[in-house]
Amino acid sequence: MGQSPRLLTVQNGPTGGPGRWGDWLAERDIALDVVHGYREQPLPRRLDHDGLLVLGGSYLPDEDDRAPWLAPTRALVDQALERGVPVFGICLGGQMLAQVAGGQVRGQWGTPEFGSTRLELRPEADADPLFGQLPGTVTAIENHVDQITELPAEAHWLASSEHCPHQAFRVGDTAWGVQFHPEAGAQRLAHWGEERLNRHGVDREELRRAAERDEPTSEPVWRQVADRFAAQVRERSAA
């Protein structure tokens, strides 16, 4: 048997790991090489992997003074876009993809979203390799106070929510960004800091209970998206 396709995964905080996506991708024989940027683990200068996964974190995508690993991460995203390497950006990672490709991100913008949130897929999602033929309405875990305020000019706009228009998008043929957390199940909420949630007037246990109610419906959807992204990585590896 050949070597498993390898996915470079950038983790931006101690509780922001690949979660259930790590398990689902491994089931599809995708090997995750996780670099913990927040621990100052060095990132490669050249993207020699078959795909790139950039996870969430409590930074803006160009906040290099607080998180110096973000600059080399942006360089890897740029390389992936130039070479057609599959990319999936989650929350901060999605904002980074938007910014690198020419969009705009603003901190402390709009209405914050926390916990299980209703998303609406747009008609443009119908033919998308990852989001095509998904339910028109689905829930996902949110945890953000910053937003993408303008998508890149050539982006395909895939999903929105009541308070955050740019929930999912695609750049080119093989790069996706999302504002939500498809990798996070309801159990992840137990590790969220209560002080931050209290500042925004939300209760962690109430969020967890709502996420548990929605998970039987939402989990199969995000597993399917993970499977489809794994297929993109495998296709790149084979090529």
VOKOL-298196 format. One record per residue (C-alpha): residue number from 0; residue in one letter; chain; x, y, z. Coordinates in nm, 3 decimals. Layout:
<recs>
(NUM; A; A; (X; Y; Z))
...
</recs>
This chain:
<recs>
(0; M; A; (0.000; 0.000; 0.000))
(1; G; A; (0.111; 0.356; -0.068))
(2; Q; A; (0.175; 0.627; 0.184))
(3; S; A; (-0.127; 0.803; 0.333))
(4; P; A; (-0.201; 1.153; 0.203))
(5; R; A; (-0.069; 1.412; 0.449))
(6; L; A; (-0.260; 1.715; 0.573))
(7; L; A; (-0.066; 1.998; 0.736))
(8; T; A; (-0.281; 2.120; 1.026))
(9; V; A; (-0.215; 2.450; 1.205))
(10; Q; A; (-0.350; 2.466; 1.562))
(11; N; A; (-0.374; 2.818; 1.704))
(12; G; A; (-0.468; 2.754; 2.068))
(13; P; A; (-0.455; 2.485; 2.336))
(14; T; A; (-0.825; 2.392; 2.314))
(15; G; A; (-0.863; 2.441; 1.938))
(16; G; A; (-0.751; 2.106; 1.802))
(17; P; A; (-0.891; 1.920; 1.500))
(18; G; A; (-1.154; 1.752; 1.719))
(19; R; A; (-1.387; 1.509; 1.548))
(20; W; A; (-1.253; 1.611; 1.206))
(21; G; A; (-0.924; 1.454; 1.305))
(22; D; A; (-1.102; 1.122; 1.364))
(23; W; A; (-1.314; 1.145; 1.050))
(24; L; A; (-1.019; 1.231; 0.827))
(25; A; A; (-0.813; 0.949; 0.979))
(26; E; A; (-1.096; 0.709; 0.892))
(27; R; A; (-1.041; 0.817; 0.531))
(28; D; A; (-0.666; 0.742; 0.561))
(29; I; A; (-0.563; 1.108; 0.582))
(30; A; A; (-0.261; 1.160; 0.810))
(31; L; A; (-0.270; 1.491; 1.004))
(32; D; A; (0.063; 1.660; 1.076))
(33; V; A; (-0.043; 1.902; 1.351))
(34; V; A; (0.179; 2.204; 1.416))
(35; H; A; (0.101; 2.383; 1.742))
(36; G; A; (0.176; 2.741; 1.644))
(37; Y; A; (0.085; 2.875; 1.988))
(38; R; A; (0.366; 2.659; 2.131))
(39; E; A; (0.608; 2.821; 1.882))
(40; Q; A; (0.651; 2.499; 1.689))
(41; P; A; (0.803; 2.597; 1.353))
(42; L; A; (0.596; 2.584; 1.038))
(43; P; A; (0.749; 2.472; 0.708))
(44; R; A; (0.837; 2.749; 0.466))
(45; R; A; (0.720; 2.541; 0.173))
(46; L; A; (0.392; 2.354; 0.157))
(47; D; A; (0.487; 2.000; 0.056))
(48; H; A; (0.170; 1.840; 0.196))
(49; D; A; (-0.135; 1.722; 0.005))
(50; G; A; (-0.363; 1.965; 0.188))
(51; L; A; (-0.377; 2.240; 0.450))
(52; L; A; (-0.616; 2.274; 0.746))
(53; V; A; (-0.604; 2.598; 0.948))
(54; L; A; (-0.801; 2.585; 1.272))
(55; G; A; (-0.962; 2.854; 1.487))
(56; G; A; (-0.811; 3.082; 1.749))
(57; S; A; (-0.867; 3.402; 1.942))
(58; Y; A; (-0.674; 3.627; 1.704))
(59; L; A; (-0.730; 3.828; 1.392))
(60; P; A; (-0.558; 3.669; 1.092))
(61; D; A; (-0.287; 3.939; 1.076))
(62; E; A; (-0.236; 3.988; 1.451))
(63; D; A; (0.132; 3.900; 1.421))
(64; D; A; (0.240; 4.092; 1.731))
(65; R; A; (0.036; 3.855; 1.950))
(66; A; A; (0.075; 3.543; 1.737))
(67; P; A; (0.394; 3.552; 1.527))
(68; W; A; (0.320; 3.214; 1.363))
(69; L; A; (0.030; 3.371; 1.173))
(70; A; A; (0.260; 3.529; 0.914))
(71; P; A; (0.413; 3.197; 0.801))
(72; T; A; (0.066; 3.042; 0.809))
(73; R; A; (-0.061; 3.311; 0.571))
(74; A; A; (0.234; 3.236; 0.343))
(75; L; A; (0.134; 2.869; 0.333))
(76; V; A; (-0.228; 2.961; 0.252))
(77; D; A; (-0.100; 3.179; -0.031))
(78; Q; A; (0.112; 2.891; -0.165))
(79; A; A; (-0.186; 2.656; -0.149))
(80; L; A; (-0.402; 2.898; -0.346))
(81; E; A; (-0.132; 2.946; -0.607))
(82; R; A; (-0.073; 2.572; -0.652))
(83; G; A; (-0.428; 2.441; -0.612))
(84; V; A; (-0.355; 2.249; -0.292))
(85; P; A; (-0.679; 2.177; -0.100))
(86; V; A; (-0.735; 2.415; 0.193))
(87; F; A; (-0.997; 2.421; 0.467))
(88; G; A; (-0.999; 2.717; 0.705))
(89; I; A; (-1.210; 2.715; 1.022))
(90; C; A; (-1.308; 3.036; 1.205))
(91; L; A; (-0.971; 3.218; 1.225))
(92; G; A; (-0.854; 2.991; 0.943))
(93; G; A; (-1.153; 3.090; 0.731))
(94; Q; A; (-1.094; 3.457; 0.803))
(95; M; A; (-0.729; 3.411; 0.706))
(96; L; A; (-0.823; 3.250; 0.375))
(97; A; A; (-1.058; 3.540; 0.300))
(98; Q; A; (-0.793; 3.798; 0.383))
(99; V; A; (-0.512; 3.629; 0.189))
(100; A; A; (-0.738; 3.601; -0.117))
(101; G; A; (-0.831; 3.971; -0.106))
(102; G; A; (-1.127; 3.994; 0.131))
(103; Q; A; (-1.160; 4.193; 0.453))
(104; V; A; (-1.190; 4.094; 0.820))
(105; R; A; (-1.282; 4.322; 1.110))
(106; G; A; (-1.241; 4.259; 1.480))
(107; Q; A; (-1.526; 4.300; 1.730))
(108; W; A; (-1.767; 4.343; 1.440))
(109; G; A; (-2.138; 4.268; 1.422))
(110; T; A; (-2.325; 4.042; 1.662))
(111; P; A; (-2.116; 3.770; 1.832))
(112; E; A; (-2.234; 3.411; 1.785))
(113; F; A; (-2.190; 3.134; 2.038))
(114; G; A; (-2.306; 2.773; 2.042))
(115; S; A; (-2.530; 2.587; 1.801))
(116; T; A; (-2.645; 2.829; 1.530))
(117; R; A; (-2.879; 2.793; 1.234))
(118; L; A; (-2.710; 2.824; 0.894))
(119; E; A; (-2.877; 2.872; 0.557))
(120; L; A; (-2.708; 2.734; 0.246))
(121; R; A; (-2.722; 2.962; -0.055))
(122; P; A; (-2.813; 2.850; -0.409))
(123; E; A; (-2.445; 2.876; -0.505))
(124; A; A; (-2.376; 2.581; -0.274))
(125; D; A; (-2.575; 2.338; -0.489))
(126; A; A; (-2.286; 2.258; -0.723))
(127; D; A; (-2.006; 2.293; -0.468))
(128; P; A; (-1.781; 1.985; -0.422))
(129; L; A; (-1.810; 2.003; -0.041))
(130; F; A; (-2.144; 2.174; 0.026))
(131; G; A; (-2.349; 2.052; -0.268))
(132; Q; A; (-2.674; 1.867; -0.190))
(133; L; A; (-2.652; 1.927; 0.184))
(134; P; A; (-2.969; 2.021; 0.374))
(135; G; A; (-3.071; 2.378; 0.303))
(136; T; A; (-3.077; 2.451; 0.676))
(137; V; A; (-2.833; 2.302; 0.924))
(138; T; A; (-2.679; 2.395; 1.259))
(139; A; A; (-2.313; 2.431; 1.355))
(140; I; A; (-2.115; 2.545; 1.658))
(141; E; A; (-2.014; 2.913; 1.656))
(142; N; A; (-1.765; 3.095; 1.879))
(143; H; A; (-1.667; 3.430; 1.732))
(144; V; A; (-1.676; 3.806; 1.786))
(145; D; A; (-1.485; 3.895; 1.465))
(146; Q; A; (-1.624; 3.863; 1.114))
(147; I; A; (-1.538; 3.855; 0.747))
(148; T; A; (-1.691; 4.181; 0.627))
(149; E; A; (-1.606; 4.138; 0.257))
(150; L; A; (-1.541; 3.818; 0.065))
(151; P; A; (-1.269; 3.801; -0.201))
(152; A; A; (-1.394; 3.927; -0.536))
(153; E; A; (-1.393; 3.582; -0.699))
(154; A; A; (-1.524; 3.387; -0.400))
(155; H; A; (-1.824; 3.156; -0.421))
(156; W; A; (-2.056; 3.249; -0.130))
(157; L; A; (-2.202; 2.928; 0.015))
(158; A; A; (-2.376; 2.988; 0.348))
(159; S; A; (-2.493; 3.256; 0.590))
(160; S; A; (-2.662; 3.300; 0.930))
(161; E; A; (-2.892; 3.563; 1.075))
(162; H; A; (-2.611; 3.766; 1.230))
(163; C; A; (-2.312; 3.674; 1.014))
(164; P; A; (-2.356; 3.677; 0.635))
(165; H; A; (-2.028; 3.511; 0.540))
(166; Q; A; (-2.046; 3.170; 0.706))
(167; A; A; (-1.895; 2.962; 0.424))
(168; F; A; (-1.724; 3.032; 0.092))
(169; R; A; (-1.492; 2.884; -0.164))
(170; V; A; (-1.195; 3.044; -0.338))
(171; G; A; (-1.097; 2.888; -0.669))
(172; D; A; (-1.163; 2.517; -0.701))
(173; T; A; (-1.001; 2.376; -0.387))
(174; A; A; (-1.003; 2.628; -0.098))
(175; W; A; (-1.287; 2.658; 0.153))
(176; G; A; (-1.336; 2.885; 0.452))
(177; V; A; (-1.603; 2.871; 0.722))
(178; Q; A; (-1.680; 3.096; 1.017))
(179; F; A; (-1.829; 2.812; 1.222))
(180; H; A; (-1.671; 2.502; 1.379))
(181; P; A; (-1.762; 2.177; 1.199))
(182; E; A; (-1.485; 2.003; 1.393))
(183; A; A; (-1.648; 2.081; 1.731))
(184; G; A; (-1.909; 1.859; 1.890))
(185; A; A; (-2.125; 1.957; 2.185))
(186; Q; A; (-1.868; 1.825; 2.433))
(187; R; A; (-1.619; 2.092; 2.319))
(188; L; A; (-1.831; 2.362; 2.482))
(189; A; A; (-1.748; 2.226; 2.828))
(190; H; A; (-1.392; 2.358; 2.777))
(191; W; A; (-1.489; 2.713; 2.680))
(192; G; A; (-1.392; 2.988; 2.924))
(193; E; A; (-1.693; 3.099; 3.127))
(194; E; A; (-1.556; 3.448; 3.189))
(195; R; A; (-1.562; 3.534; 2.818))
(196; L; A; (-1.908; 3.390; 2.771))
(197; N; A; (-2.039; 3.575; 3.076))
(198; R; A; (-1.912; 3.902; 2.932))
(199; H; A; (-2.140; 3.843; 2.636))
(200; G; A; (-2.436; 3.738; 2.849))
(201; V; A; (-2.447; 3.370; 2.750))
(202; D; A; (-2.453; 3.061; 2.971))
(203; R; A; (-2.216; 2.777; 2.885))
(204; E; A; (-2.440; 2.498; 3.011))
(205; E; A; (-2.737; 2.630; 2.821))
(206; L; A; (-2.524; 2.643; 2.505))
(207; R; A; (-2.407; 2.286; 2.564))
(208; R; A; (-2.759; 2.154; 2.608))
(209; A; A; (-2.875; 2.323; 2.287))
(210; A; A; (-2.575; 2.180; 2.100))
(211; E; A; (-2.653; 1.831; 2.229))
(212; R; A; (-3.010; 1.863; 2.103))
(213; D; A; (-2.893; 1.964; 1.756))
(214; E; A; (-2.598; 1.725; 1.724))
(215; P; A; (-2.784; 1.414; 1.595))
(216; T; A; (-2.893; 1.616; 1.293))
(217; S; A; (-2.584; 1.830; 1.239))
(218; E; A; (-2.306; 1.576; 1.295))
(219; P; A; (-2.379; 1.363; 0.984))
(220; V; A; (-2.370; 1.678; 0.770))
(221; W; A; (-2.025; 1.788; 0.886))
(222; R; A; (-1.895; 1.431; 0.866))
(223; Q; A; (-2.000; 1.430; 0.500))
(224; V; A; (-1.816; 1.757; 0.441))
(225; A; A; (-1.505; 1.613; 0.608))
(226; D; A; (-1.530; 1.302; 0.389))
(227; R; A; (-1.556; 1.517; 0.079))
(228; F; A; (-1.256; 1.725; 0.182))
(229; A; A; (-1.062; 1.403; 0.242))
(230; A; A; (-1.144; 1.303; -0.116))
(231; Q; A; (-0.999; 1.634; -0.237))
(232; V; A; (-0.677; 1.568; -0.043))
(233; R; A; (-0.655; 1.212; -0.175))
(234; E; A; (-0.706; 1.336; -0.530))
(235; R; A; (-0.425; 1.586; -0.488))
(236; S; A; (-0.199; 1.314; -0.345))
(237; A; A; (-0.271; 1.083; -0.637))
(238; A; A; (-0.196; 1.358; -0.886))
</recs>
